[in-house]
């Protein structure tokens, strides 16, 4: 029996868990299932229930929850030894002060450098710090967030990249890549929500290198649904893709819109079901 929690994938049994915690009925259904299909936005509690009680779960969100937030992803990149910008992670201002022997302190990064809070997406909560005064201000902001219960940030080497980043989207065994290019010369974040445009054609050889790196990373981690952000330094002669972030809930404009995304996703779930030796679920 195949159990689906995804509203766009019809299986032998279908349940919605949006807006609630999983309960005893969910546990009984998951335990009886041979495979469980989950939505992108599933809660950690639902994923862990499925992962702990069923041998086949799609998507594989092990890394999403074991290496949560930007801090967790930085640790994952380090453990997997993939190229990424030099990064320092801090759970709070106290750990930052302990590392540098006082507060305020000047980090071991040349200006400009990148400051990212542990949460946020689409280029928000990410700042290019160009002076000591700007750094002092962002640390004050971090303190204000901590007072409200939001903690954690990373400091990262700034990589000049001609105002563009590469998005590599993994949907099962389908991999799609495209550049996000910020037209403004003074713009920092190359996110579509911040005004960047899509270019799927430029530098196909660089895209191929990045896709190969992402596939290897996914093979190592088991990730089979996610949007990877990578940079190529414009100042380094060797073309090495640098891993920035993993977006487990990503925009779909670069894929052709939500309808196209769901078309790909349903096909890939069907293929996954076939690979694990179960009969294909019915889709609509």
C-alpha positions in Angstrom: 0.0 0.0 0.0 1.3 3.4 -1.0 0.3 6.3 1.3 0.3 9.9 0.1 0.3 13.1 2.1 0.8 15.1 -1.0 -2.3 16.8 -2.3 -1.2 16.5 -5.9 -0.3 12.8 -5.9 -3.1 10.2 -5.6 -2.1 6.9 -4.1 -3.8 3.9 -2.5 -4.5 5.9 0.6 -4.5 9.7 0.8 -4.3 11.9 3.9 -3.7 15.6 4.5 -1.7 16.8 7.4 -1.5 20.5 6.7 -1.8 22.7 9.7 -1.8 20.0 12.3 0.6 17.6 14.0 0.5 13.9 13.0 -1.6 11.7 15.4 -2.2 8.1 16.2 -4.3 7.6 13.0 -1.3 8.8 11.0 1.0 6.5 12.8 -1.3 3.5 12.1 -1.5 4.4 8.4 2.2 5.0 8.0 3.1 1.7 9.8 0.8 -0.2 7.4 2.2 1.5 4.3 5.0 0.1 2.0 5.9 3.7 0.9 5.0 7.2 2.0 4.9 10.3 -0.2 5.3 13.6 1.7 4.8 17.2 0.6 7.6 19.7 0.4 6.3 21.7 3.4 5.9 18.7 5.7 6.7 19.2 9.4 9.6 17.6 11.0 7.2 15.6 13.2 5.5 14.1 10.2 8.8 13.3 8.5 10.3 11.6 11.5 7.1 9.6 12.0 7.3 8.4 8.4 11.0 7.8 8.4 11.0 5.8 11.6 8.0 3.6 10.7 8.2 3.0 7.0 11.1 1.8 4.9 10.4 3.9 1.9 9.8 7.7 2.1 9.8 10.3 -0.6 11.3 12.9 -0.5 14.5 12.1 1.5 14.6 15.0 4.0 17.2 13.5 6.3 19.7 16.3 5.6 17.0 19.0 5.8 16.2 18.2 9.4 19.6 16.9 10.6 21.4 20.0 9.2 18.7 22.6 9.7 19.1 26.3 8.8 22.0 28.0 7.2 24.2 27.0 10.2 23.4 23.3 9.6 24.0 23.5 5.9 27.4 25.1 6.5 28.2 22.2 8.7 27.0 19.7 6.1 29.1 21.3 3.4 32.1 21.1 5.7 31.5 17.4 6.6 31.0 16.5 2.9 34.1 18.5 2.0 32.4 20.3 -0.9 33.8 23.6 -2.1 32.0 26.5 -0.4 32.9 30.1 0.7 34.9 30.3 4.0 32.2 30.4 6.7 32.0 30.9 10.4 28.8 29.9 12.3 27.5 31.2 15.6 24.5 30.1 17.6 24.2 33.5 19.3 26.2 36.6 20.2 27.8 35.0 23.2 29.4 32.3 21.1 30.7 35.0 18.7 32.2 37.0 21.6 33.8 33.9 23.1 35.4 33.0 19.8 36.9 36.5 19.4 37.7 37.1 23.0 35.2 40.0 23.5 32.4 42.0 22.1 32.1 43.9 19.9 34.9 42.4 17.8 36.2 42.5 14.3 35.9 39.1 12.5 38.7 37.6 10.6 37.3 38.5 7.3 38.2 41.3 5.0 35.5 43.8 4.1 33.2 43.3 2.4 31.9 40.0 3.8 28.5 38.4 4.0 26.3 38.2 7.1 23.4 35.8 7.1 20.8 35.1 9.8 20.1 31.4 10.3 16.6 31.8 8.8 15.0 33.5 5.8 14.9 32.9 2.1 14.9 34.5 -1.3 17.8 36.8 -0.4 16.2 38.2 2.7 18.1 38.3 6.0 21.3 38.3 4.0 23.6 41.4 4.1 26.8 42.6 2.5 28.8 44.2 5.2 31.3 46.8 3.9 32.5 48.6 7.1 33.0 48.2 10.8 30.0 50.5 11.4 27.7 48.3 9.3 29.0 45.3 11.2 28.2 46.9 14.5 24.7 47.7 13.3 24.0 44.2 12.1 25.2 42.8 15.4 22.8 45.1 17.2 20.1 43.7 15.0 21.1 40.2 15.9 20.8 41.2 19.6 17.3 42.5 19.0 16.4 39.2 17.3 17.8 37.2 20.2 15.6 39.2 22.6 12.6 38.0 20.6 13.8 34.4 20.5 15.4 34.2 17.1 19.1 33.2 17.3 22.0 32.2 15.1 23.9 33.7 12.2 26.8 33.0 9.9 29.7 35.2 8.6 30.9 34.3 5.2 33.6 35.2 2.7 32.3 37.4 -0.1 32.7 35.8 -3.5 32.6 38.3 -6.5 30.5 36.6 -9.2 29.4 39.2 -11.7 26.0 39.6 -9.9 24.8 36.1 -10.7 24.3 32.7 -9.1 23.4 29.3 -10.4 20.3 27.5 -9.2 20.4 23.7 -9.7 17.0 22.1 -9.0 16.9 18.4 -8.1 13.5 16.6 -8.5 14.0 12.9 -8.2 16.4 12.1 -11.0 15.5 15.2 -13.0 18.1 18.0 -12.7 17.5 21.5 -14.1 19.9 24.5 -13.9 19.7 28.2 -14.7 21.4 31.4 -13.8 19.8 34.1 -11.8 21.3 37.4 -12.9 20.9 40.7 -11.1 21.0 43.6 -13.7 21.9 46.4 -11.2 25.6 46.9 -10.9 25.3 47.7 -7.2 22.9 44.9 -6.4 24.1 42.1 -4.1 21.6 39.3 -4.0 20.8 37.5 -7.3 17.4 36.3 -6.2 14.3 36.4 -8.4 12.3 37.9 -5.6 14.9 40.7 -5.4 14.7 41.6 -9.2 17.1 39.0 -10.8 16.2 37.6 -14.2 16.6 34.0 -15.5 19.2 33.0 -18.0 19.1 29.2 -18.7 21.4 29.4 -21.7 24.6 31.2 -20.7 27.9 29.3 -20.0 26.5 25.7 -20.5 30.0 24.3 -19.6 29.8 25.9 -16.2 26.3 24.7 -15.7 27.4 21.2 -16.5 30.2 21.3 -14.0 27.8 22.5 -11.3 25.2 19.8 -12.1 27.9 17.1 -11.8 28.9 18.5 -8.4 25.3 18.6 -7.2 24.6 15.1 -8.4 27.6 13.8 -6.5 26.5 15.7 -3.4 23.0 14.3 -3.7 24.4 10.8 -4.1 26.3 11.2 -0.9 23.5 12.8 1.1 20.4 11.1 -0.3 18.8 14.5 -1.2 16.3 14.0 -4.0 14.2 17.2 -3.8 15.9 20.6 -3.4 17.1 23.8 -5.0 20.9 24.3 -4.7 22.5 27.8 -5.0 26.0 27.9 -6.2 28.5 30.6 -7.2 31.5 30.8 -9.6 34.1 33.3 -8.5 34.8 35.9 -11.2 38.3 36.3 -9.8 39.5 32.7 -9.8 40.9 31.2 -13.0 39.7 27.7 -12.2 35.9 27.2 -12.6 34.9 25.6 -9.3 31.3 25.8 -8.2 30.9 26.9 -4.6 27.9 25.6 -2.6 26.0 28.4 -0.9 22.6 27.0 0.2 20.0 24.3 -0.2 16.4 25.4 -0.6 14.0 22.6 0.2 11.0 24.7 -0.6 12.0 26.7 -3.7 10.5 29.0 -6.2 9.3 27.5 -9.5 9.5 30.3 -12.0 12.8 29.0 -13.4 11.1 25.6 -13.9 8.3 27.0 -16.0 5.8 27.6 -13.1 4.1 25.5 -10.5 2.1 23.4 -13.1 5.3 22.3 -14.8 6.9 21.6 -11.4 4.1 19.3 -10.4 4.2 17.5 -13.8 7.9 16.7 -13.2 7.4 15.8 -9.6 4.5 13.3 -10.2 6.5 11.6 -13.0 9.6 11.4 -10.7 7.5 10.0 -7.8 6.1 7.3 -10.2 9.7 6.4 -11.2 10.7 6.2 -7.6 7.8 3.9 -6.8 8.9 1.7 -9.7 12.5 1.6 -8.6 11.6 0.4 -5.1 9.6 -2.4 -6.6 6.0 -1.3 -5.8 3.2 -0.9 -8.3 2.8 2.6 -9.7 0.3 4.8 -7.8 -2.5 6.4 -9.8 -2.0 10.1 -10.5 -4.2 12.9 -11.7 
